[in-house]
Structure formats: structure tokens, C-alpha cells
Amino acid sequence: MRLFCSSYGAPCTQEQAQLLVRAQSCACSCVRELVGDNIVTWNGWNVTGFDVGIPAGFAILSPENMKEVSFMTVLEVKNLKKIYRTRFGGTQVQALSCVNFSVEEGEYVAIMGESGSGKTTLLNMLAALDKPTEGEVYLDGKPLSAIKDKNLSEFRRDNLGFVFQEFNLLDTFNVKDNILLPLVLKGETYKEMTKKLMPIAKELGIASLLEKYPYEISGGQKQRVAAARALITDPRIILADEPTGALDSRSTDELLALFAKINQKGQTILMVTHSVKAASKAGRVLFIRDGEVYHQVYRGNMSDEQLYQKISDTLTILATGGDRR
């Protein structure tokens, strides 16, 4: 379950809700910042504790209605372990040792770590592209291991949205057909697909590109198309693998702003990245070292700049082999 603003129809992330509980205010993802323990800044309004002036649709939390506030875990990883063996079983490489974490509905989580730390292996497990040696991945409480091989493609199409570093667009398809491909595979009618396409294309600023082909548009535009393709199926979670890796600085800024925008509307995002800048836009950052979650940093009331510095400091500790702080 999620904390919800009835008027605005927007969910809170777990982290936002926890902060708002402290402020004794219930608000949606329009909330930008918590100042101290009692003040929430909302579109320029200062909402203090039990004070008046709370916008329509915002409720006051109290001991009586606190029990109504709970959170839905979209993704849960328990004791995940992956060992790769050579063909004849001689050599073993442990890519993941014991990974545990969960992602709540509406969260924006970044995963970081040095090359070889297990990030890509972990993402493959979450996407049901590989199977763990031990442990389990749950989506909405259901174990991925219970899904039959013949149903995995359908599962990914219905529940997961993918954004890759290299875009993975089909050059023989125009932009519109690339975006609609998951719906075509799902068997939806042209009328249904068109109804879903235009709102997303307009929101992502690619409505004028629909008849163009991937080789006719820029890298930043290609990544927007890839994001539209990921969103068109209304996925439970978006898995992004180094989404800014092939982009210039301007296109990177635009994509990160887009991710922030769709997250504010309630979309859950899990992003693997080497970019401190990209990670500093997330609400929580997990650090992987030697195949396990070494540390995590919550945004709390930190600005992007403060979170950037916190991430940089943690990466320095990782690189020098230091202990957790």
C-alpha cells in the first residue's frame, strides 16, 4: 500500500512519507523538501505541523490515522548469490555473495560500484535474464523463480520497463513503431496503442519525431524514445542500465530531468550507473562491493549537490578499501 494524496492522485515514496510522518503531514510526491522536523515546502508553501494552510487533499497524520499509512514493496531481493562455473566445473567465480535489499513503490534507487562488483549480474537477476545460484527475487511478493521459462518474456513485457545505455532501438522501425513494439507483442489493438502513445510522446517531447527513424535523431532523443518504450506498458518498475553512458552532458541533464519527472508521478525506478551526477538525482543510492551491498545513502533533506558529495566520499572509501561509515 502507498501513502496517497486523494486530490492530486500522486503517491509518496517511502522516504518522503517517513519524513512527512515526522512533520505530521501527509502529502503527495509534489513535496520537494523537509526543513528541520516540522516544515514541509510545497510549491512555495510552508506547512508546519498541525498548522492551517494545508492544500486541498492533504491530510494531517495523527496517532488515530497513522495505521492507515503503510508501504508497498515492489521489489525484494533476499540472500541473492550467483556463482559462475566453467563448463567442466573446474573454476568458480562468485559474482554475488549475499545481496539483500528492497525497493518500495515510487522509489528512485541508484546502484553504484566499481567494475566487476556485481552490478550487471544483479540487474540481470532482477530482470529475470539470469537465475541466481541461491536466494530469491520477488516482484510484488511473487518469486521470479516460480515463473516458467516459456512465460518469462511475457512477464518482462508486462511488468518491467528497460532503458539501456545503447538505446537498443530497431533501425528498420520508425520511432512510433519502436515505442509501440511491446504493445504489438502484447496483442493490443491499434486503437488502444495509439491512445497510449500520444500522451507519452507529448510528455517526453518526442511527438514530432514519431515518423523519423533512429538514425535520423540524436542520442538524447533516442534515449527519450527508449524511455517512452519502457513506459508504454505501464511497468511496475523501470530498470535502467547506465542510461546516461552514451549521452553528452546536455542530453544527460535532459534525461535525468525526465527520470525525476516520471518518478514524481509515482513510477518506480532502479538505475545502475557509474555516474555520480546521475546517482545524485535518486532518492537512495546502494553501493555494491565484492558481490554484496556494502553501504547505502538516503537523500533525506540533502540537495543534489550535498548528495553528490556524499556519494563521492563513499566511492572514495570503496576505492581505497575503507570500512563503512
C-alpha positions in Angstrom: 0.0 0.0 0.0 1.1 3.5 -0.5 0.6 6.9 1.0 -1.7 8.7 -1.3 -3.0 12.2 -1.9 -6.6 11.9 -3.0 -6.9 15.2 -4.8 -3.7 15.0 -6.7 -3.7 11.3 -7.3 0.0 11.0 -6.6 1.9 8.6 -4.3 4.6 9.3 -1.8 7.8 7.3 -1.8 8.6 5.5 1.4 11.4 8.0 2.2 9.2 11.0 1.6 6.5 9.5 3.7 8.8 8.8 6.6 9.9 12.4 6.5 6.3 13.6 6.3 5.3 11.4 9.2 7.9 13.2 11.3 6.4 16.5 10.1 2.9 15.1 10.9 1.7 15.9 7.5 0.5 13.6 4.7 1.4 14.8 1.2 2.0 13.5 -2.3 5.1 13.5 -4.4 4.7 17.2 -5.1 6.6 17.7 -1.8 10.1 18.8 -2.5 11.8 19.3 0.8 11.7 18.9 4.5 13.2 21.6 6.5 14.0 20.6 10.1 11.4 18.4 11.7 8.2 20.4 11.2 8.2 22.3 8.0 7.4 21.0 4.5 8.0 23.2 1.5 5.3 22.5 -1.1 5.1 24.8 -4.2 6.4 27.6 -2.1 4.0 27.0 0.8 5.4 26.3 4.3 3.2 23.7 6.0 4.0 23.4 9.7 2.9 20.6 11.9 -0.8 20.9 12.7 -0.9 24.4 11.3 -3.6 25.7 8.9 -2.9 26.3 5.2 -2.6 22.7 4.1 -3.6 22.4 0.5 -6.8 20.6 -0.5 -6.4 16.9 -0.4 -3.6 16.9 2.2 -4.4 15.1 5.4 -2.9 15.5 8.9 -1.4 12.4 10.3 -2.2 11.6 13.9 -1.9 8.6 16.2 -5.5 7.7 15.1 -4.8 7.5 11.4 -1.2 6.5 11.4 -2.2 2.9 11.0 -3.5 3.9 7.5 0.0 4.7 6.4 1.9 1.8 5.0 4.1 1.0 2.1 4.1 -1.5 -0.8 7.3 -3.3 -1.6 7.6 -3.6 -5.3 10.9 -5.4 -5.5 12.6 -7.5 -2.8 16.0 -9.3 -3.0 16.7 -11.9 -0.4 20.1 -13.6 0.1 20.9 -13.5 -3.6 24.0 -15.4 -4.6 25.5 -16.1 -8.0 28.4 -18.4 -8.8 29.6 -18.9 -12.4 31.3 -22.2 -13.1 33.4 -23.2 -16.1 32.0 -25.8 -18.5 33.6 -28.7 -16.7 33.2 -27.3 -13.2 36.9 -26.6 -12.6 36.8 -22.8 -11.8 34.2 -20.9 -9.9 33.7 -17.2 -9.9 31.4 -15.7 -7.3 29.7 -12.6 -8.8 27.2 -12.1 -5.9 27.7 -13.3 -2.4 24.7 -12.3 -0.3 22.6 -9.4 -1.6 19.6 -8.1 0.4 17.5 -5.0 -0.2 14.0 -3.9 -1.2 12.5 -1.2 -3.3 9.3 0.5 -2.3 6.6 1.7 -4.7 7.5 5.1 -6.0 11.2 4.9 -5.0 14.0 6.1 -7.2 17.1 3.9 -6.4 20.5 4.1 -7.9 23.1 1.2 -7.7 26.8 2.0 -7.9 30.0 0.1 -7.6 33.3 -0.4 -9.3 33.6 -2.5 -12.5 33.4 -6.2 -11.5 31.5 -5.5 -8.3 28.4 -7.4 -9.5 26.1 -4.6 -10.6 25.4 -6.0 -14.1 24.9 -9.6 -12.7 22.4 -8.2 -10.1 20.5 -6.3 -12.8 20.3 -9.5 -14.9 18.8 -11.3 -11.9 16.2 -8.6 -11.3 15.3 -8.7 -15.0 14.9 -12.5 -14.9 17.6 -12.7 -17.6 19.7 -14.9 -15.4 18.9 -17.2 -12.4 20.6 -17.0 -9.0 22.6 -19.9 -7.6 20.9 -19.2 -4.2 18.3 -16.7 -2.9 15.3 -15.2 -4.5 14.0 -12.1 -6.2 10.3 -11.1 -5.5 8.2 -8.7 -7.5 5.0 -7.7 -5.7 5.7 -10.6 -3.3 5.8 -13.2 -6.0 9.1 -15.1 -6.6 10.6 -14.9 -10.0 11.8 -18.5 -9.7 8.2 -19.6 -9.9 7.8 -18.2 -13.4 8.1 -20.9 -16.1 10.7 -20.3 -18.8 8.1 -20.1 -21.5 6.3 -17.2 -19.6 9.4 -15.1 -18.9 9.2 -12.9 -22.0 5.6 -12.1 -21.2 6.4 -11.4 -17.6 9.1 -8.9 -18.6 6.9 -7.3 -21.1 4.0 -6.8 -18.7 6.0 -5.8 -15.5 9.4 -4.4 -16.4 10.5 -1.4 -18.4 14.1 -1.3 -19.7 16.3 1.6 -20.6 19.8 0.6 -21.9 23.0 2.5 -22.5 23.0 1.8 -26.2 19.2 2.5 -26.6 18.5 -0.9 -28.4 16.2 0.7 -31.0 15.5 -1.1 -34.2 16.8 1.0 -37.2 14.3 -0.6 -39.6 11.4 0.7 -37.4 10.5 4.3 -37.1 10.2 6.0 -33.7 6.5 5.3 -33.3 6.9 1.6 -34.2 9.8 1.2 -31.8 7.7 2.6 -28.9 4.7 0.5 -29.8 6.6 -2.8 -30.2 5.9 -4.1 -26.7 2.2 -3.4 -27.2 2.3 -5.1 -30.6 3.8 -8.2 -28.9 1.2 -8.0 -26.2 -1.5 -8.2 -28.9 -3.2 -4.8 -28.3 -5.3 -3.2 -31.0 -4.1 -0.2 -33.0 -6.7 2.0 -31.3 -5.5 1.0 -27.9 -1.9 1.6 -28.8 -2.5 5.0 -30.3 -4.4 6.1 -27.2 -1.4 5.2 -25.0 1.2 6.6 -27.4 0.3 10.3 -27.8 0.2 11.3 -24.1 3.6 9.7 -23.5 5.2 11.1 -26.7 4.0 14.6 -25.8 5.2 14.4 -22.2 8.6 13.2 -23.3 8.9 15.8 -26.0 9.1 13.4 -29.0 5.7 13.8 -30.6 7.3 15.5 -33.6 9.8 12.6 -34.1 7.3 9.7 -34.4 7.8 9.2 -38.1 11.6 9.6 -38.1 14.0 6.7 -37.9 16.6 6.1 -35.1 19.5 7.0 -37.4 17.8 10.4 -38.1 17.7 11.6 -34.4 20.3 12.5 -31.7 21.5 10.3 -28.9 19.4 12.2 -26.4 16.3 11.9 -28.5 17.0 8.1 -28.9 17.1 7.7 -25.1 13.8 9.5 -24.8 12.3 7.1 -27.3 13.8 4.2 -25.3 12.2 5.7 -22.2 8.8 6.0 -23.9 9.1 2.4 -25.0 9.8 1.4 -21.4 6.8 3.5 -20.1 4.2 2.5 -22.7 3.4 -0.8 -20.9 2.9 1.0 -17.5 5.5 -1.2 -15.9 5.8 -1.9 -12.1 9.4 -0.9 -12.2 11.9 0.6 -14.7 15.3 -0.9 -14.8 17.9 1.4 -16.3 21.4 0.2 -17.2 23.9 3.1 -17.5 21.2 5.2 -19.2 23.4 8.3 -19.5 26.6 6.4 -20.5 26.3 7.2 -24.2 25.0 10.8 -23.8 26.6 14.2 -23.9 26.2 16.5 -20.9 23.2 18.3 -22.2 21.4 15.1 -23.1 22.3 13.6 -19.7 20.7 16.6 -17.9 17.6 16.3 -20.0 17.3 12.5 -19.4 17.8 12.9 -15.6 15.2 15.6 -15.5 12.9 13.3 -17.4 13.5 10.4 -14.9 12.9 12.8 -12.0 9.6 13.9 -13.6 8.2 10.4 -14.1 9.4 9.4 -10.7 7.4 12.3 -9.2 4.3 10.9 -10.8 4.9 7.6 -9.0 7.0 5.5 -11.3 9.4 3.2 -9.5 13.0 3.4 -11.0 16.0 1.3 -10.3 19.1 2.6 -12.1 22.6 1.0 -12.4 25.2 3.8 -13.1 28.8 4.8 -12.8 27.8 8.4 -12.9 27.8 10.3 -9.6 25.8 13.0 -11.3 23.1 10.5 -12.3 23.1 8.9 -8.9 22.7 12.2 -7.1 19.3 12.6 -8.6 18.0 9.4 -6.9 16.3 9.2 -3.5 18.6 6.4 -2.3 21.9 5.0 -3.5 23.1 1.4 -2.9 26.8 0.6 -3.2 27.9 -2.8 -4.3 31.3 -4.2 -3.4 32.6 -7.7 -3.7 29.2 -9.0 -4.6 27.2 -7.6 -1.7 25.5 -4.4 -0.6 28.3 -2.6 1.1 26.5 0.7 2.1 23.6 2.8 1.2 22.9 6.5 1.3 19.5 8.1 1.7 18.8 11.6 0.3 16.7 12.7 3.2 16.7 16.5 3.0 20.0 16.7 1.1 20.2 18.8 -2.0 21.6 17.2 -5.2 25.0 18.9 -4.5 25.1 17.5 -1.0 24.1 14.0 -2.1 26.7 14.3 -4.9 29.4 14.9 -2.3 28.2 12.1 -0.1 28.3 9.7 -3.0 31.8 10.8 -4.0 33.0 10.3 -0.4 31.6 6.8 -0.3 33.1 5.9 -3.6 36.5 7.1 -2.4 36.1 4.7 0.6 35.2 1.9 -1.7 38.2 2.6 -3.9 40.6 2.7 -1.0 39.2 -0.4 0.7 38.0 1.6 3.7 35.2 0.5 6.1 31.6 1.6 6.2 30.8 4.9 7.8 
